[in-house]
């Protein structure tokens, strides 16, 4: 069910965190991995070697500034020349917290560009070929903030809501492409709640001041406020879900936004 031998996956933002965990899960199923992200040479080499050790027959790095559509075009052309993305995971994302009245314009523009517009550009480039082949998977990493809002996160919430809407449109347009035997073409969002990644570190640091620098207390306070399970998710758990969505058995799971949030959005 999880055999991805012969498939190529492009995972944006895959040098760390959720992106790397998803890439590892896909590598473990035999997929070639097109690695992408912002990192130095040592971190890139480490990520590629880690993916090969996980089972990827190949793992190569492809650069591309997701704020710039021309750089995205170059990224997608390079991946197409490498074999093309059978699986596209739009994971790269940035965050900046500030009140609406104080949000820097540049933060708004960059967050919308990376968290939303980049997914449009990569999907537009990759999905026609997926349809031609009869198999394709787009997994967009949204957030609970694609389903509900929080204060001081206007651009992030706007981008993640937009990403879910974009994904549903693409899911409808490609729903009849391919066939059950090949797996068809699907588009889905995963919506993590609090997950143990670098993107939440500034929010943890901001709360630590209220708990005399106690990191564990700050994390517990974050979880108590939003996530009823009182447990954060490990990135590998997001990877496991992404892998299942990429399997042929998930051919009729499309247009969804699946929360992994300990009950946050059930409230």
C-alpha positions in Angstrom: 0.0 0.0 0.0 2.9 2.3 0.7 5.2 1.3 -2.2 6.3 4.5 -4.0 9.1 2.9 -6.0 9.6 4.7 -9.2 7.9 7.9 -7.9 9.5 11.3 -7.5 8.5 13.6 -4.7 9.2 17.4 -4.5 8.9 18.5 -0.9 9.4 22.2 -0.4 11.0 23.3 2.9 12.4 19.7 3.4 15.7 20.4 5.1 14.1 20.4 8.5 10.9 20.0 10.5 7.7 18.7 9.0 9.1 18.9 5.5 12.0 16.7 6.3 9.8 14.3 8.3 7.4 14.0 5.3 10.4 13.5 2.9 11.7 10.7 5.2 8.3 8.9 5.2 8.2 9.1 1.4 11.8 8.0 1.1 11.1 5.0 3.3 8.5 3.9 0.8 11.1 4.1 -2.0 10.4 7.6 -3.6 13.2 9.7 -5.0 13.2 13.0 -3.2 13.8 16.5 -4.6 14.9 18.4 -1.6 14.3 22.1 -1.2 14.7 24.8 1.4 16.9 27.5 2.9 20.0 26.0 4.4 23.8 25.9 4.2 25.7 23.3 2.4 26.3 21.1 5.5 22.6 21.0 6.4 21.6 20.3 2.8 24.2 17.4 2.6 23.0 16.1 5.9 19.3 16.1 4.8 20.1 14.3 1.5 22.1 11.7 3.3 19.4 11.2 5.9 16.9 10.6 3.1 19.1 8.1 1.3 19.5 6.2 4.6 15.8 6.2 5.0 15.4 4.5 1.6 15.4 7.1 -1.1 17.2 5.8 -4.2 18.1 9.4 -4.9 17.9 12.6 -3.0 19.1 15.9 -4.6 18.8 19.5 -3.6 16.9 22.0 -5.8 17.2 25.7 -4.9 14.4 28.2 -5.4 13.3 31.4 -3.7 9.5 30.9 -3.3 8.9 34.6 -3.0 9.8 34.9 -6.7 7.7 33.3 -9.4 10.6 33.2 -11.8 12.7 31.3 -9.3 9.8 28.9 -8.8 9.6 28.4 -12.6 13.3 27.5 -12.6 12.8 25.1 -9.7 9.9 23.3 -11.5 11.8 23.1 -14.8 14.8 21.6 -13.0 12.6 19.0 -11.2 10.8 18.2 -14.5 14.2 17.5 -16.1 15.0 15.2 -13.2 11.9 13.2 -13.9 9.0 15.3 -12.8 7.1 15.5 -9.6 4.6 12.6 -9.2 4.2 13.8 -5.6 4.2 17.5 -4.7 4.3 18.5 -1.0 4.0 22.3 -0.5 5.3 22.5 3.0 7.5 25.6 3.0 6.1 28.4 5.2 7.1 31.3 7.3 5.4 33.1 10.2 5.4 36.6 11.8 3.2 37.5 14.7 2.0 41.0 15.2 -1.3 42.9 15.7 -3.0 43.8 12.4 -2.3 47.5 12.9 1.4 46.8 13.4 2.0 44.0 10.9 4.8 45.1 8.5 3.8 45.2 4.9 6.8 43.2 3.9 5.8 40.4 6.3 2.3 40.3 4.7 3.8 40.1 1.2 6.4 37.5 2.0 4.0 35.2 4.0 1.3 35.3 1.3 4.0 34.7 -1.4 5.6 31.7 0.3 2.6 30.1 2.1 0.0 30.6 -0.7 1.2 31.9 -4.0 4.1 29.5 -4.2 1.7 26.5 -4.0 -0.3 27.9 -6.9 2.8 28.2 -9.0 4.1 24.7 -8.2 0.7 23.1 -8.7 0.1 24.9 -12.0 3.5 23.5 -13.2 3.2 20.0 -11.9 -0.4 18.9 -12.2 -0.9 18.7 -15.9 1.8 16.1 -16.1 0.4 14.2 -13.2 -2.9 14.0 -15.1 -1.1 12.7 -18.2 0.5 10.0 -16.2 -2.7 9.0 -14.4 -1.2 9.3 -10.9 -0.4 12.4 -8.9 -0.5 13.6 -5.3 -0.5 17.1 -4.0 -0.3 17.4 -0.2 -0.4 21.0 0.9 0.6 21.6 4.5 -1.9 24.1 5.7 -2.6 24.6 9.5 -5.4 24.7 12.0 -5.2 28.4 11.0 -6.6 27.4 7.7 -9.7 26.4 9.5 -9.9 28.9 12.5 -8.2 32.2 13.3 -6.0 33.4 16.0 -5.0 37.0 16.9 -1.7 38.5 15.7 -1.5 36.1 12.7 -3.4 38.0 9.9 -1.2 37.1 7.0 -0.6 33.5 8.1 -4.3 32.8 8.7 -5.2 34.5 5.4 -2.6 32.4 3.5 -3.6 29.1 5.1 -7.4 29.7 4.5 -6.5 30.5 0.9 -4.4 27.4 0.6 -7.3 25.2 1.6 -9.5 27.0 -0.9 -6.9 26.6 -3.7 -6.5 22.9 -2.9 -10.3 22.3 -3.1 -10.5 23.9 -6.5 -7.6 21.9 -7.8 -9.1 18.7 -6.3 -12.3 19.3 -8.2 -10.6 20.1 -11.5 -8.5 17.0 -11.4 -10.8 14.6 -9.7 -11.6 12.5 -12.8 -8.0 12.3 -14.0 -6.4 8.9 -13.9 -8.0 5.7 -12.7 -8.2 3.5 -9.6 -5.4 1.1 -10.7 -2.9 3.9 -11.2 -4.2 5.9 -8.2 -5.7 9.0 -9.8 -4.8 12.6 -9.0 -5.7 14.0 -5.6 -5.1 17.2 -3.7 -5.4 17.4 0.0 -4.4 19.6 2.9 -3.0 18.5 6.3 -3.8 21.0 9.0 -1.4 20.6 12.0 -2.0 22.1 15.3 0.9 22.7 17.7 3.8 20.6 16.3 7.3 20.4 17.6 9.1 22.5 14.9 11.2 25.6 14.7 8.4 27.8 13.4 6.8 27.9 16.9 10.0 28.8 18.7 9.4 32.5 18.7 6.0 32.0 20.3 7.4 29.7 22.9 10.1 32.3 23.7 7.5 35.1 24.0 5.6 33.0 26.6 8.6 32.0 28.6 8.9 35.5 30.0 5.6 35.0 31.8 6.9 31.8 33.4 10.4 33.0 34.6 12.1 31.4 31.6 10.5 28.0 32.1 10.3 26.5 28.6 8.2 23.5 29.6 5.7 25.7 31.4 5.4 28.0 28.4 4.7 25.0 26.1 2.1 23.6 28.5 0.4 27.0 28.6 0.3 27.1 24.8 -1.2 23.6 24.6 -3.8 24.3 27.3 -5.0 27.4 25.5 -5.8 25.7 22.2 -5.2 21.9 22.0 -7.5 19.8 24.2 -5.2 16.7 24.0 -2.5 18.7 25.8 0.0 17.0 23.5 2.0 18.4 20.7 2.5 16.4 17.5 5.8 15.0 16.3 6.7 15.9 12.7 6.9 12.1 11.9 3.2 11.8 12.6 2.5 14.3 9.9 4.8 12.4 7.6 2.9 9.2 8.2 -0.4 10.8 7.2 1.2 12.3 4.1 2.5 8.9 3.1 -0.9 7.4 3.4 -2.4 10.1 1.3 0.1 9.3 -1.4 -0.8 5.6 -1.5 -3.1 4.3 -4.4 -5.7 3.2 -1.8 -6.3 6.9 -1.1 -7.5 7.6 -4.7 -10.9 8.8 -3.5 -9.6 11.0 -0.7 -9.4 14.4 -2.4 -10.3 18.0 -1.5 -10.0 17.4 2.2 -8.4 19.5 5.0 -7.4 17.0 7.7 -6.7 18.4 11.2 -4.0 16.9 13.3 -4.6 19.1 16.2 -5.7 17.2 19.4 -9.2 18.5 19.1 -8.4 22.2 18.6 -10.8 22.7 15.7 -13.5 20.4 17.2 -14.3 23.0 19.9 
